[in-house]
Amino acid sequence: MTAEVMGPTVTVNGEQRAVVGVEPHVTALDWLRGQGLTGAKEGCAEGECGACAVLVARPDGAATGPADGAANGTEEAAEEGAVTDPATTRPPHAPRGAAAPRQIKTRWTALNACLVPALSLDGQEVVTSEGLGAPGALHPVQREMAVRGGSQCGYCTPGFVCSMAAEYYRPDRTVTDPATNGHGAGDAEHGPNGFDLHAMSGNLCRCTGYRPIRDAAYALGPPADGDALAARCSAPSPAVVPTRVRSERAAFVRPADLADALALLAERPDAAVIAGCTDWGVEVNLRGTRAPFVVAVDRLPELRTFSYGTDTVELGAALTLSEIERLLDGSVPLLDALFPQFASRLIRNGATLGGNLGTGSPIGDAPPALLALESVVVLSGPDGDREVPLDRYFTGYRTTVRRPGELIRSVRVPLPPAPLAAFHKIAKRRFDDISSVAVAFALDVSDGVVTRAAIGLGGVAATPLRATATEDALLGRPWSAATVREAAAVLGGEGTPLDDHRASAAYRAAMLEQSLLKFHVEHDLEVAS
C-alpha cells in the first residue's frame, strides 16, 4: 500500500508508529495486536464487552457558535485551541458555563478498539493497558485491581483497566473519602471518590467478578503529582490531520473540511461515510463488509460545533454523545434521560447523532427523543444547506430524504424544552442493550391542562415516528388519570409492531400503553406541586 501523502502514524504509549500496509477495514484492535500489544482482546467484535478498550487523547470540548467561519471567531479559536461562545449572556435554561470562553484541553477517552479503523487514528495518541504501567511499576488502577481481586481469568482486565483509567483522569471527578471503599456512596452507581460506574457500563466480566472491580474503582484517589497522563490533560489534544491512503482494493480519506468532504462524495457516491463506527464497525467485523472508498467525517470542524441560543440549541452531527452530554449539562432533560440508556459509555464516547440518524434504523435510541423534542436536521450538500423537520426525515426502512452527496451537518433542538419529559427504553438489560421499544415524552401542562404534547416512538414501525394520535388525545385535556387511560389505549395502537426475536407485536403494544401510564404516575405529583 502506498500513501498519497506522508504515511499515517499513531503515537502509541508515547512511541510514534507508522500505520503501514493497513486496509481501511482493519480495526485499531487488530493493528495494535499486530504491533505486539496484546493486552486488548476481541471478545464480541461489536462493542458490547469492552475487552478491547483503549485510551485515546480527545479534545475536552467543542467549537461553540455558528460553524461558518472566521466572521464569528470559531476558526481562529479552533486553531489556537480556544473555545469562544457567541452569547455574552447565558439564557436562563442554558447549561452552566455556556457563555464562558475557555481553553480546549485533553480528555483521555476510552474507546472500543474493535470498532475503530486503525487509519482513523492517524496523528492521534493512544494508550493501551501496557502503556499505563508495568510489572513493578503498576498504574494506580492496575494496582487496585490486583490487590482487591478484581482480575480473575484476566481476559477482560485490560479493557476494564482502560475504562477505569479514563474515569480516573476525568477532570471533574471529585474525591471525598476513597477509604470507605464505596460504603456510604451517594447512590449505587457512584462512589464517594466521585467514580461513576457508568464508565464501565460497556465492560463485561464473564467471571462475574463485579464486586471487587467496583471496590477497586471506589478505592482510587486523585492522580498523584507528576502523573504524566494527568499532566497531558492540561495541554491541547493532537491536531486532526487530513489523511489519504490508497491501496489496490480500497481507499481511506479524512478530508480537511466540509467542502473537501462534499467534493469527495460528489466524485464517489459509493463512499462509505463513517464517524464513530459503532454501526459500520459491526458490519465490518460480523458481516464482512468491505467498502471500496471510506470517508471519515468524525473530526470535520463544521460538524463539531455547539451553540446554545435563546430559542435553539444546535448540536454538531459529529459530536459524540458523551460530548453532547457534557456540553448540555442537563439543560435538555429529555436528552439527559436518554444518554445513560444509550448503549454504554464506551459506545457513547464514539457514537454521534449524525450516525444514529444517518443509518435510518427504526430501533436507534436517539430518534424517538429528538422527535419528541421536535428537532430539525440540517443537511449540507453541493447546493448548500437545507433544514428538514425530523418527523419528515424518515421515508421507510433505513431510508431517508438525505440525497446522494449530502451530509448531516447538525441537529437543531427548539428551546425551551418541555418541562415534563422522560425516555423509556424497554430492553433485556438496563444498559448496553438494543431496545425492543423506545418511547420519548415531552409535555407541557398549564393549570392542569395539557398544552403541548410530543411523543416519539422507536421499535414499533419501519421508521421512528411521532405518536400523533396519542398527542391529539392529550392536547387540551386535563392531565388526569382518566385522560391518560384513554390516551394510553390510543398509544397502544400506534405504529405497526412486528414479532421478532426481541419481542412480540403484542408485547410492544402493551409496553406502549404501559409507558404512558407510568409517565403519568411519575409526573402527576410534579404537576400537582
Kinemage of the C-alpha trace (Angstrom):
@kinemage 1
@onewidth
@group {chain A} dominant
@subgroup {mainchain}
@vectorlist {calphas} color= white
{ca met a 1} P 0.000 0.000 0.000
{ca thr a 2} L 1.256 3.470 -0.799
{ca ala a 3} L 0.043 6.707 0.709
{ca glu a 4} L -0.765 9.700 -1.459
{ca val a 5} L 0.735 11.948 1.216
{ca met a 6} L 3.098 11.246 4.093
{ca gly a 7} L 2.087 7.917 5.600
{ca pro a 8} L -0.221 7.795 8.602
{ca thr a 9} L 1.227 7.423 12.083
{ca val a 10} L -0.200 6.857 15.543
{ca thr a 11} L 1.542 7.633 18.810
{ca val a 12} L 1.052 4.558 20.987
{ca asn a 13} L 2.224 4.620 24.596
{ca gly a 14} L 4.458 7.575 23.749
{ca glu a 15} L 6.061 5.985 20.687
{ca gln a 16} L 5.178 7.075 17.160
{ca arg a 17} L 4.354 4.094 14.961
{ca ala a 18} L 3.769 4.017 11.219
{ca val a 19} L 0.474 2.529 10.054
{ca val a 20} L 1.773 0.595 7.072
{ca gly a 21} L 0.036 -1.964 4.858
{ca val a 22} L -3.310 -1.420 6.533
{ca glu a 23} L -6.594 -1.601 4.625
{ca pro a 24} L -9.460 0.770 5.578
{ca his a 25} L -11.431 -2.024 7.240
{ca val a 26} L -8.616 -3.086 9.592
{ca thr a 27} L -9.551 -2.191 13.156
{ca ala a 28} L -7.333 -0.467 15.676
{ca leu a 29} L -7.550 -3.637 17.775
{ca asp a 30} L -6.141 -5.864 15.037
{ca trp a 31} L -3.438 -3.334 14.217
{ca leu a 32} L -2.389 -2.917 17.862
{ca arg a 33} L -2.235 -6.649 18.421
{ca gly a 34} L -0.166 -6.914 15.248
{ca gln a 35} L 2.222 -4.448 16.866
{ca gly a 36} L 2.703 -6.862 19.754
{ca leu a 37} L 0.356 -5.001 22.129
{ca thr a 38} L -1.878 -7.916 23.012
{ca gly a 39} L -3.450 -6.640 26.217
{ca ala a 40} L -6.576 -5.534 24.376
{ca lys a 41} L -8.669 -8.546 23.344
{ca glu a 42} L -11.508 -9.332 20.984
{ca gly a 43} L -14.435 -10.674 22.941
{ca cys a 44} L -17.501 -9.819 20.879
{ca ala a 45} L -16.325 -7.756 17.860
{ca glu a 46} L -19.365 -5.483 18.198
{ca gly a 47} L -18.599 -3.129 21.078
{ca glu a 48} L -20.609 -4.886 23.783
{ca cys a 49} L -17.948 -6.413 26.058
{ca gly a 50} L -15.164 -3.807 26.324
{ca ala a 51} L -12.292 -6.297 26.319
{ca cys a 52} L -10.751 -4.226 23.510
{ca ala a 53} L -10.890 -0.828 25.263
{ca val a 54} L -8.001 1.613 24.865
{ca leu a 55} L -7.467 5.268 25.760
{ca val a 56} L -7.409 7.984 23.094
{ca ala a 57} L -6.480 11.640 23.678
{ca arg a 58} L -9.538 13.628 22.589
{ca pro a 59} L -10.472 17.322 22.872
{ca asp a 60} L -12.330 18.175 26.053
{ca gly a 61} L -14.849 20.481 24.403
{ca ala a 62} L -16.203 21.662 21.057
{ca ala a 63} L -16.201 24.796 18.942
{ca thr a 64} L -19.149 26.912 20.040
{ca gly a 65} L -21.234 29.208 17.929
{ca pro a 66} L -22.097 29.055 14.213
{ca ala a 67} L -19.870 26.812 12.143
{ca asp a 68} L -19.474 29.099 9.171
{ca gly a 69} L -16.076 30.545 9.670
{ca ala a 70} L -13.896 33.316 10.832
{ca ala a 71} L -16.540 36.018 10.942
{ca asn a 72} L -17.664 34.724 14.317
{ca gly a 73} L -14.247 33.676 15.505
{ca thr a 74} L -14.608 29.916 15.603
{ca glu a 75} L -11.891 29.103 13.062
{ca glu a 76} L -9.247 31.219 14.737
{ca ala a 77} L -10.336 29.858 18.098
{ca ala a 78} L -10.033 26.294 16.895
{ca glu a 79} L -6.536 26.962 15.577
{ca glu a 80} L -5.448 28.333 18.928
{ca gly a 81} L -7.200 25.632 20.954
{ca ala a 82} L -9.692 28.053 22.445
{ca val a 83} L -13.464 27.938 22.656
{ca thr a 84} L -15.453 31.126 22.281
{ca asp a 85} L -19.180 31.450 22.776
{ca pro a 86} L -21.227 33.872 20.667
{ca ala a 87} L -23.510 34.714 23.571
{ca thr a 88} L -22.362 37.167 26.184
{ca thr a 89} L -25.299 36.366 28.441
{ca arg a 90} L -26.310 32.832 29.268
{ca pro a 91} L -30.008 32.099 28.588
{ca pro a 92} L -31.840 31.046 31.756
{ca his a 93} L -32.209 27.454 30.539
{ca ala a 94} L -28.653 27.195 29.171
{ca pro a 95} L -26.029 24.851 30.641
{ca arg a 96} L -23.701 26.271 33.242
{ca gly a 97} L -20.718 27.995 31.675
{ca ala a 98} L -22.327 28.214 28.219
{ca ala a 99} L -21.203 31.801 27.794
{ca ala a 100} L -17.740 31.419 29.272
{ca pro a 101} L -14.749 31.234 26.897
{ca arg a 102} L -12.300 28.538 27.857
{ca gln a 103} L -9.317 26.637 26.565
{ca ile a 104} L -9.885 23.227 24.996
{ca lys a 105} L -7.688 20.732 26.782
{ca thr a 106} L -7.353 16.954 26.529
{ca arg a 107} L -9.590 14.259 27.928
{ca trp a 108} L -8.457 10.648 27.994
{ca thr a 109} L -11.366 8.842 26.350
{ca ala a 110} L -11.972 5.096 26.393
{ca leu a 111} L -12.988 3.619 23.033
{ca asn a 112} L -13.732 0.191 21.634
{ca ala a 113} L -10.661 -0.579 19.532
{ca cys a 114} L -12.569 -3.407 17.821
{ca leu a 115} L -14.811 -0.868 16.054
{ca val a 116} L -12.446 1.983 15.185
{ca pro a 117} L -10.443 1.732 11.924
{ca ala a 118} L -6.726 1.978 12.577
{ca leu a 119} L -6.371 4.613 9.851
{ca ser a 120} L -8.883 6.863 11.622
{ca leu a 121} L -6.305 7.324 14.414
{ca asp a 122} L -3.756 8.957 12.111
{ca gly a 123} L -1.938 11.690 14.054
{ca gln a 124} L -3.625 10.730 17.319
{ca glu a 125} L -2.344 9.483 20.696
{ca val a 126} L -3.350 6.091 22.063
{ca val a 127} L -2.556 4.472 25.396
{ca thr a 128} L -3.094 0.749 25.875
{ca ser a 129} L -3.065 -1.210 29.118
{ca glu a 130} L 0.649 -1.854 28.528
{ca gly a 131} L 1.266 1.897 28.456
{ca leu a 132} L -0.412 2.547 31.794
{ca gly a 133} L 2.076 0.631 33.896
{ca ala a 134} L 4.498 -2.266 34.026
{ca pro a 135} L 5.363 -5.072 36.461
{ca gly a 136} L 6.953 -3.437 39.468
{ca ala a 137} L 5.515 -0.030 38.494
{ca leu a 138} L 1.779 -0.578 38.256
{ca his a 139} L -0.616 2.241 37.475
{ca pro a 140} L -2.927 3.011 40.453
{ca val a 141} L -5.869 1.439 38.599
{ca gln a 142} L -3.891 -1.721 37.891
{ca arg a 143} L -2.655 -1.877 41.467
{ca glu a 144} L -6.143 -1.572 42.974
{ca met a 145} L -7.484 -4.211 40.593
{ca ala a 146} L -4.689 -6.563 41.678
{ca val a 147} L -4.838 -6.091 45.437
{ca arg a 148} L -8.661 -6.238 45.588
{ca gly a 149} L -9.055 -9.365 43.465
{ca gly a 150} L -10.596 -7.554 40.508
{ca ser a 151} L -8.891 -9.806 37.978
{ca gln a 152} L -9.912 -13.450 37.742
{ca cys a 153} L -9.269 -15.135 34.389
{ca gly a 154} L -7.783 -11.813 33.253
{ca tyr a 155} L -9.259 -11.764 29.744
{ca cys a 156} L -11.369 -8.665 30.334
{ca thr a 157} L -8.997 -6.960 32.761
{ca pro a 158} L -7.029 -4.766 30.293
{ca gly a 159} L -10.292 -3.351 28.938
{ca phe a 160} L -11.640 -2.699 32.430
{ca val a 161} L -8.370 -1.024 33.365
{ca cys a 162} L -8.548 1.355 30.382
{ca ser a 163} L -12.178 2.303 31.053
{ca met a 164} L -11.346 2.833 34.721
{ca ala a 165} L -8.297 4.917 33.821
{ca ala a 166} L -10.434 7.223 31.677
{ca glu a 167} L -12.698 7.805 34.672
{ca tyr a 168} L -9.673 8.122 36.977
{ca tyr a 169} L -8.449 11.074 34.877
{ca arg a 170} L -11.888 12.665 34.419
{ca pro a 171} L -11.231 16.333 35.230
{ca asp a 172} L -14.415 16.935 37.243
{ca arg a 173} L -14.189 13.780 39.351
{ca thr a 174} L -14.331 14.946 42.963
{ca val a 175} L -12.618 12.826 45.586
{ca thr a 176} L -14.181 12.784 49.027
{ca asp a 177} L -13.199 9.737 51.047
{ca pro a 178} L -11.903 6.809 48.980
{ca ala a 179} L -11.017 4.898 52.177
{ca thr a 180} L -14.703 3.991 52.601
{ca asn a 181} L -14.347 1.681 49.589
{ca gly a 182} L -17.797 2.518 48.287
{ca his a 183} L -19.732 2.314 51.534
{ca gly a 184} L -21.722 5.467 52.069
{ca ala a 185} L -21.664 6.386 48.385
{ca gly a 186} L -24.259 8.817 47.130
{ca asp a 187} L -26.020 6.033 45.225
{ca ala a 188} L -25.390 2.533 43.934
{ca glu a 189} L -23.659 3.780 40.787
{ca his a 190} L -21.353 6.475 42.178
{ca gly a 191} L -18.566 6.110 44.686
{ca pro a 192} L -17.504 8.508 47.431
{ca asn a 193} L -14.395 9.215 45.374
{ca gly a 194} L -16.547 10.540 42.541
{ca phe a 195} L -16.130 7.402 40.423
{ca asp a 196} L -19.080 6.896 38.062
{ca leu a 197} L -19.704 3.192 37.462
{ca his a 198} L -21.289 4.085 34.107
{ca ala a 199} L -17.704 4.479 32.930
{ca met a 200} L -17.566 0.666 32.957
{ca ser a 201} L -21.086 0.013 31.663
{ca gly a 202} L -19.600 -1.275 28.400
{ca asn a 203} L -17.210 -3.713 30.085
{ca leu a 204} L -18.341 -7.263 30.815
{ca cys a 205} L -16.645 -9.668 33.215
{ca arg a 206} L -17.579 -13.188 32.211
{ca cys a 207} L -16.294 -14.465 35.579
{ca thr a 208} L -18.854 -12.119 37.206
{ca gly a 209} L -16.262 -10.547 39.451
{ca tyr a 210} L -18.006 -7.182 39.596
{ca arg a 211} L -17.883 -6.571 43.347
{ca pro a 212} L -14.070 -6.481 43.624
{ca ile a 213} L -13.897 -4.457 40.404
{ca arg a 214} L -16.255 -1.920 41.954
{ca asp a 215} L -14.193 -1.947 45.142
{ca ala a 216} L -11.071 -1.200 43.121
{ca ala a 217} L -12.805 1.680 41.343
{ca tyr a 218} L -14.094 3.198 44.579
{ca ala a 219} L -10.662 2.962 46.242
{ca leu a 220} L -8.946 5.240 43.722
{ca gly a 221} L -7.748 8.606 44.931
{ca pro a 222} L -6.758 11.562 42.741
{ca pro a 223} L -3.840 11.287 40.285
{ca ala a 224} L -0.528 11.934 42.013
{ca asp a 225} L 1.624 14.953 41.326
{ca gly a 226} L 3.868 14.166 38.412
{ca asp a 227} L 1.457 11.726 36.786
{ca ala a 228} L 2.332 12.100 33.099
{ca leu a 229} L -1.102 11.182 31.798
{ca ala a 230} L -2.767 13.637 34.162
{ca ala a 231} L -0.350 16.363 33.065
{ca arg a 232} L -1.166 15.587 29.433
{ca cys a 233} L -4.766 16.647 30.097
{ca ser a 234} L -3.722 20.269 30.611
{ca ala a 235} L -2.438 20.608 27.039
{ca pro a 236} L -4.468 20.661 23.799
{ca ser a 237} L -5.288 17.331 22.179
{ca pro a 238} L -3.467 16.323 18.994
{ca ala a 239} L -4.423 18.278 15.909
{ca val a 240} L -6.572 16.472 13.373
{ca val a 241} L -4.638 15.734 10.211
{ca pro a 242} L -6.099 15.104 6.742
{ca thr a 243} L -5.434 11.534 5.667
{ca arg a 244} L -5.363 9.916 2.230
{ca val a 245} L -4.367 6.283 1.909
{ca arg a 246} L -4.957 4.157 -1.157
{ca ser a 247} L -4.349 0.514 -1.932
{ca glu a 248} L -5.203 -1.623 -4.923
{ca arg a 249} L -8.527 -2.561 -3.353
{ca ala a 250} L -9.686 0.412 -1.312
{ca ala a 251} L -9.044 3.965 -0.163
{ca phe a 252} L -9.422 5.818 3.120
{ca val a 253} L -9.768 9.599 3.236
{ca arg a 254} L -10.132 12.010 6.144
{ca pro a 255} L -10.989 15.312 4.401
{ca ala a 256} L -9.693 18.598 5.764
{ca asp a 257} L -13.076 20.320 5.872
{ca leu a 258} L -16.713 20.085 4.842
{ca ala a 259} L -16.108 21.435 1.338
{ca asp a 260} L -13.474 18.754 0.748
{ca ala a 261} L -15.840 16.070 2.066
{ca leu a 262} L -18.707 17.154 -0.186
{ca ala a 263} L -16.392 17.206 -3.200
{ca leu a 264} L -15.306 13.643 -2.417
{ca leu a 265} L -18.903 12.457 -2.104
{ca ala a 266} L -19.738 14.082 -5.445
{ca glu a 267} L -16.902 12.126 -7.048
{ca arg a 268} L -17.575 8.877 -5.178
{ca pro a 269} L -21.290 8.413 -4.437
{ca asp a 270} L -20.459 4.836 -3.401
{ca ala a 271} L -18.336 6.052 -0.488
{ca ala a 272} L -18.964 4.711 2.994
{ca val a 273} L -19.235 7.704 5.326
{ca ile a 274} L -18.059 6.904 8.849
{ca ala a 275} L -17.877 8.766 12.161
{ca gly a 276} L -17.789 6.774 15.411
{ca cys a 277} L -18.069 3.434 13.565
{ca thr a 278} L -20.301 1.980 16.259
{ca asp a 279} L -22.566 0.674 13.479
{ca trp a 280} L -20.216 0.312 10.496
{ca gly a 281} L -17.601 -1.411 12.657
{ca val a 282} L -20.099 -4.167 13.443
{ca glu a 283} L -20.864 -4.571 9.745
{ca val a 284} L -17.140 -4.908 9.039
{ca asn a 285} L -16.464 -7.397 11.826
{ca leu a 286} L -19.531 -9.619 11.759
{ca arg a 287} L -20.803 -9.326 8.199
{ca gly a 288} L -17.536 -8.877 6.344
{ca thr a 289} L -18.466 -5.517 4.816
{ca arg a 290} L -15.664 -4.040 2.732
{ca ala a 291} L -16.105 -0.572 1.252
{ca pro a 292} L -14.009 0.469 -1.755
{ca phe a 293} L -13.926 4.090 -0.599
{ca val a 294} L -14.194 5.266 3.012
{ca val a 295} L -14.647 8.902 4.066
{ca ala a 296} L -14.195 9.742 7.747
{ca val a 297} L -16.146 12.832 8.841
{ca asp a 298} L -15.901 12.447 12.625
{ca arg a 299} L -13.384 15.272 13.058
{ca leu a 300} L -14.702 17.780 10.490
{ca pro a 301} L -14.785 21.134 12.306
{ca glu a 302} L -18.052 22.184 10.644
{ca leu a 303} L -19.737 19.057 12.040
{ca arg a 304} L -18.371 19.532 15.564
{ca thr a 305} L -19.929 22.837 16.583
{ca phe a 306} L -22.182 23.575 19.535
{ca ser a 307} L -24.291 26.680 20.085
{ca tyr a 308} L -26.892 27.440 22.722
{ca gly a 309} L -29.136 30.378 21.894
{ca thr a 310} L -32.349 31.769 23.285
{ca asp a 311} L -34.646 29.631 21.130
{ca thr a 312} L -32.449 26.836 19.709
{ca val a 313} L -29.568 24.596 20.667
{ca glu a 314} L -27.522 23.335 17.714
{ca leu a 315} L -25.650 20.057 18.064
{ca gly a 316} L -22.949 19.228 15.537
{ca ala a 317} L -23.559 15.895 13.822
{ca ala a 318} L -20.031 14.643 14.607
{ca leu a 319} L -20.054 15.483 18.306
{ca thr a 320} L -20.086 12.267 20.294
{ca leu a 321} L -22.976 11.607 22.637
{ca ser a 322} L -20.627 11.878 25.612
{ca glu a 323} L -19.512 15.311 24.412
{ca ile a 324} L -23.108 16.454 23.938
{ca glu a 325} L -23.999 15.207 27.410
{ca arg a 326} L -21.198 17.278 28.944
{ca leu a 327} L -21.947 20.359 26.849
{ca leu a 328} L -25.679 20.353 27.603
{ca asp a 329} L -25.020 19.722 31.290
{ca gly a 330} L -28.613 18.648 31.971
{ca ser a 331} L -30.214 21.662 30.264
{ca val a 332} L -32.353 19.437 27.993
{ca pro a 333} L -33.899 16.961 30.461
{ca leu a 334} L -35.154 14.523 27.819
{ca leu a 335} L -31.680 14.081 26.347
{ca asp a 336} L -30.284 13.827 29.861
{ca ala a 337} L -32.655 10.898 30.418
{ca leu a 338} L -31.645 9.324 27.104
{ca phe a 339} L -27.872 9.320 27.480
{ca pro a 340} L -27.418 6.760 30.296
{ca gln a 341} L -29.703 4.328 28.448
{ca phe a 342} L -27.937 4.665 25.098
{ca ala a 343} L -25.703 1.576 24.852
{ca ser a 344} L -22.689 2.173 27.129
{ca arg a 345} L -20.144 4.859 27.918
{ca leu a 346} L -17.653 3.163 25.598
{ca ile a 347} L -20.148 3.400 22.734
{ca arg a 348} L -21.285 6.938 23.611
{ca asn a 349} L -17.654 8.031 23.523
{ca gly a 350} L -17.692 7.309 19.783
{ca ala a 351} L -21.337 7.357 18.666
{ca thr a 352} L -22.753 10.518 17.077
{ca leu a 353} L -26.208 11.906 16.374
{ca gly a 354} L -25.261 12.118 12.706
{ca gly a 355} L -24.525 8.412 12.654
{ca asn a 356} L -27.638 7.454 14.610
{ca leu a 357} L -29.829 9.412 12.187
{ca gly a 358} L -27.790 8.549 9.112
{ca thr a 359} L -28.368 4.802 9.407
{ca gly a 360} L -32.122 5.359 9.458
{ca ser a 361} L -32.549 2.465 11.872
{ca pro a 362} L -36.054 2.071 13.353
{ca ile a 363} L -34.557 0.982 16.686
{ca gly a 364} L -31.999 3.749 17.186
{ca asp a 365} L -32.398 5.332 20.615
{ca ala a 366} L -31.789 8.970 19.689
{ca pro a 367} L -34.558 9.437 17.050
{ca pro a 368} L -37.534 8.979 19.430
{ca ala a 369} L -36.087 11.568 21.822
{ca leu a 370} L -35.263 14.000 19.023
{ca leu a 371} L -38.749 13.521 17.554
{ca ala a 372} L -40.329 14.357 20.912
{ca leu a 373} L -38.121 17.461 21.034
{ca glu a 374} L -39.446 18.464 17.576
{ca ser a 375} L -35.918 18.646 16.237
{ca val a 376} L -34.752 19.753 12.803
{ca val a 377} L -31.982 18.092 10.786
{ca val a 378} L -29.582 20.361 8.878
{ca leu a 379} L -28.298 18.722 5.681
{ca ser a 380} L -25.285 20.066 3.765
{ca gly a 381} L -24.808 19.298 0.088
{ca pro a 382} L -23.423 20.693 -3.158
{ca asp a 383} L -26.268 23.244 -3.296
{ca gly a 384} L -25.823 24.435 0.289
{ca asp a 385} L -27.716 23.702 3.487
{ca arg a 386} L -31.344 22.747 3.921
{ca glu a 387} L -33.439 22.086 7.004
{ca val a 388} L -35.749 19.095 7.376
{ca pro a 389} L -38.061 18.575 10.370
{ca leu a 390} L -37.155 15.200 11.828
{ca asp a 391} L -40.720 13.913 11.538
{ca arg a 392} L -40.355 14.302 7.745
{ca tyr a 393} L -36.821 12.905 7.553
{ca phe a 394} L -37.501 9.144 7.590
{ca thr a 395} L -39.156 7.742 4.459
{ca gly a 396} L -39.023 3.961 5.007
{ca tyr a 397} L -36.979 1.167 6.495
{ca arg a 398} L -33.444 2.610 6.709
{ca thr a 399} L -34.273 5.225 4.066
{ca thr a 400} L -34.422 8.991 4.492
{ca val a 401} L -34.777 12.204 2.489
{ca arg a 402} L -30.992 12.670 2.549
{ca arg a 403} L -29.825 12.907 -1.049
{ca pro a 404} L -26.671 11.398 -2.538
{ca gly a 405} L -23.787 13.719 -1.779
{ca glu a 406} L -25.406 15.229 1.320
{ca leu a 407} L -24.131 15.021 4.878
{ca ile a 408} L -25.950 15.600 8.144
{ca arg a 409} L -24.347 18.771 9.443
{ca ser a 410} L -26.214 19.311 12.705
{ca val a 411} L -29.406 18.838 14.674
{ca arg a 412} L -31.354 21.832 15.967
{ca val a 413} L -33.495 21.449 19.075
{ca pro a 414} L -36.077 24.165 19.861
{ca leu a 415} L -35.890 25.865 23.242
{ca pro a 416} L -37.043 25.963 25.924
{ca pro a 417} L -37.580 22.216 26.267
{ca ala a 418} L -40.871 20.834 27.552
{ca pro a 419} L -40.821 20.726 31.369
{ca leu a 420} L -42.272 17.197 31.628
{ca ala a 421} L -40.004 14.729 29.870
{ca ala a 422} L -38.975 11.091 30.066
{ca phe a 423} L -37.286 8.419 27.978
{ca his a 424} L -38.495 4.864 28.478
{ca lys a 425} L -36.422 2.091 26.942
{ca ile a 426} L -37.722 -1.455 27.115
{ca ala a 427} L -34.872 -3.940 26.658
{ca lys a 428} L -33.487 -7.169 28.105
{ca arg a 429} L -30.831 -5.318 30.130
{ca arg a 430} L -30.823 -1.925 31.816
{ca phe a 431} L -27.719 -0.788 29.959
{ca asp a 432} L -25.655 -1.766 26.936
{ca asp a 433} L -28.563 -3.262 25.024
{ca ile a 434} L -30.772 -2.732 21.968
{ca ser a 435} L -34.299 -1.549 22.645
{ca ser a 436} L -37.403 -3.577 21.907
{ca val a 437} L -39.442 -0.409 22.330
{ca ala a 438} L -38.358 3.163 22.985
{ca val a 439} L -40.749 5.956 23.967
{ca ala a 440} L -39.864 9.608 24.496
{ca phe a 441} L -42.294 12.055 26.103
{ca ala a 442} L -42.204 15.872 26.084
{ca leu a 443} L -45.259 17.540 27.601
{ca asp a 444} L -46.259 20.904 28.998
{ca val a 445} L -49.135 21.179 31.458
{ca ser a 446} L -50.589 24.556 32.416
{ca asp a 447} L -53.258 24.883 35.103
{ca gly a 448} L -53.780 21.152 34.958
{ca val a 449} L -54.364 21.067 31.186
{ca val a 450} L -52.026 19.581 28.582
{ca thr a 451} L -50.952 22.467 26.341
{ca arg a 452} L -48.125 20.760 24.494
{ca ala a 453} L -47.525 17.103 23.726
{ca ala a 454} L -44.889 15.419 21.589
{ca ile a 455} L -44.216 11.678 21.759
{ca gly a 456} L -41.518 9.863 19.796
{ca leu a 457} L -41.537 6.108 19.240
{ca gly a 458} L -38.923 3.570 18.194
{ca gly a 459} L -39.109 -0.160 17.547
{ca val a 460} L -42.796 -0.240 16.590
{ca ala a 461} L -42.679 0.551 12.859
{ca ala a 462} L -40.348 0.584 9.869
{ca thr a 463} L -39.212 4.049 10.951
{ca pro a 464} L -39.078 6.062 14.148
{ca leu a 465} L -42.308 8.079 14.315
{ca arg a 466} L -44.398 10.580 16.225
{ca ala a 467} L -47.416 9.249 18.105
{ca thr a 468} L -49.678 11.908 16.635
{ca ala a 469} L -52.982 10.242 17.504
{ca thr a 470} L -51.954 9.998 21.148
{ca glu a 471} L -50.756 13.599 21.146
{ca asp a 472} L -54.191 14.668 19.868
{ca ala a 473} L -55.855 12.601 22.584
{ca leu a 474} L -53.916 14.541 25.231
{ca leu a 475} L -53.872 18.097 23.924
{ca gly a 476} L -56.338 20.464 25.574
{ca arg a 477} L -57.467 17.864 28.099
{ca pro a 478} L -56.859 17.614 31.859
{ca trp a 479} L -53.665 15.856 32.929
{ca ser a 480} L -55.678 13.299 34.860
{ca ala a 481} L -55.729 9.551 35.289
{ca ala a 482} L -58.904 9.305 33.210
{ca thr a 483} L -57.411 11.243 30.306
{ca val a 484} L -54.204 9.248 30.433
{ca arg a 485} L -56.024 5.897 30.470
{ca glu a 486} L -57.880 6.874 27.294
{ca ala a 487} L -54.716 8.198 25.641
{ca ala a 488} L -52.746 5.099 26.669
{ca ala a 489} L -55.228 2.903 24.821
{ca val a 490} L -54.633 5.052 21.750
{ca leu a 491} L -50.853 4.811 22.180
{ca gly a 492} L -51.084 1.017 22.305
{ca gly a 493} L -52.436 1.113 18.757
{ca glu a 494} L -49.783 3.406 17.285
{ca gly a 495} L -47.306 2.076 14.748
{ca thr a 496} L -47.154 -1.346 13.103
{ca pro a 497} L -45.142 -3.505 15.536
{ca leu a 498} L -43.807 -6.883 14.431
{ca asp a 499} L -42.966 -10.176 16.082
{ca asp a 500} L -39.205 -10.782 16.191
{ca his a 501} L -36.538 -12.296 18.438
{ca arg a 502} L -36.600 -9.285 20.780
{ca ala a 503} L -40.337 -9.040 21.422
{ca ser a 504} L -43.762 -9.878 20.053
{ca ala a 505} L -46.041 -7.301 18.466
{ca ala a 506} L -48.498 -7.745 21.342
{ca tyr a 507} L -45.769 -7.119 23.916
{ca arg a 508} L -44.643 -3.994 22.106
{ca ala a 509} L -48.192 -2.637 22.002
{ca ala a 510} L -48.640 -3.394 25.695
{ca met a 511} L -45.389 -1.605 26.530
{ca leu a 512} L -46.504 1.489 24.644
{ca glu a 513} L -49.684 1.610 26.696
{ca gln a 514} L -47.914 0.984 29.982
{ca ser a 515} L -45.282 3.582 29.192
{ca leu a 516} L -47.768 6.443 29.195
{ca leu a 517} L -49.409 5.177 32.378
{ca lys a 518} L -46.003 5.044 34.032
{ca phe a 519} L -45.125 8.524 32.769
{ca his a 520} L -48.309 9.921 34.321
{ca val a 521} L -47.602 8.285 37.675
{ca glu a 522} L -44.049 9.662 37.626
{ca his a 523} L -45.182 13.199 36.823
{ca asp a 524} L -48.640 13.555 38.359
{ca leu a 525} L -47.313 14.791 41.710
{ca glu a 526} L -44.821 17.039 39.921
{ca val a 527} L -47.678 18.810 38.148
{ca ala a 528} L -49.743 18.976 41.334
{ca ser a 529} L -46.900 20.647 43.196
